[in-house]
């Protein structure tokens, strides 16, 4: 993935089992942060969500989201994407 540094590409492998903390925006403007599993198709980060859940509704209504990716066993965020969207 071209936007993720080479030093962090290992986080995208299934074997790493890394988390993404996804921040969406509620209708009142407040943040909603959820730790979730993710995957990649080599170009995009794919997020796991159930249709109709809060994060799904928030992303459909307000597609600008933020994410923080953590390396398992390391509590300091490696990189953040403050403005993703479709």
N, C-alpha and C positions, 0 to 999 in steps of 0.2 A: 504494500500500500504506500503510495507516494507521499502522503502527508504525515506518516509516522516514521520517526527516525529509525535507521537500521539497527541501532542499539536496543530498540524496544520491540522489534519485529517478533521476537520469541513469545511475547505476550499474546500474540494472535493465534498461537498453535493450540489445538485441542488438548495436548498433553499438559500445558501450563495451567489450565483451569483458572485463569485470572477472572476477576470481576470488573465490571464497569459500574460506577455510581452514576446513574442517570438523573439529571435534574430537568424536570418539566415545570410548566407554570400552570397553576390552578386558575379557574375563571376569575377569582378575585385578585390575581397577580402574585399571590404568595408562591414560594417554591415548593415543589414536591420532589424529594430525592429518594431513589430506590436503588439498592444494590441488585444487580442482575447478571446472569450469565450472558455471554455473547458469543458470536461466531463471526466468521468473515467469508466472503466469496472471492477474496483476493483484491477487491476494489472497494468494497463497502463493509462497514461494521454492521452486522445483523443483530438486532436486539430481540430477545425473547419476551413476548407479551401475549396476553389473552385478550381477544377482542372484547371491548366493553369495560375493561378494567380502567382504573383511574389514569395510569400512565398512557394507555392506548387512547383514551378520550382526549387527554391533554395534548398528545403529539399530533393527533388529527386536527384539533382546533387551533393549536399554536405550535407549529413545527420547529421553531427555534428552541433547541435544547442544549444543555451542557453535559459533559461527561468527564469523569475522572477515572483513570485506569490505574489499578494498583498491582504491583508485583506480589504474588503470594508470599507471605512471610515478611514483607517489607511494608511498614505502615506509612511510609512517605509516598505521596503520589508521584508517579513518573512523568505523566504528561496529562494535560487537560485540553479539551476542545470546547471552548466557551460558547461558540456559536456554530452549531450544526443546523441543518435544516434542509428541506427539500426544495 
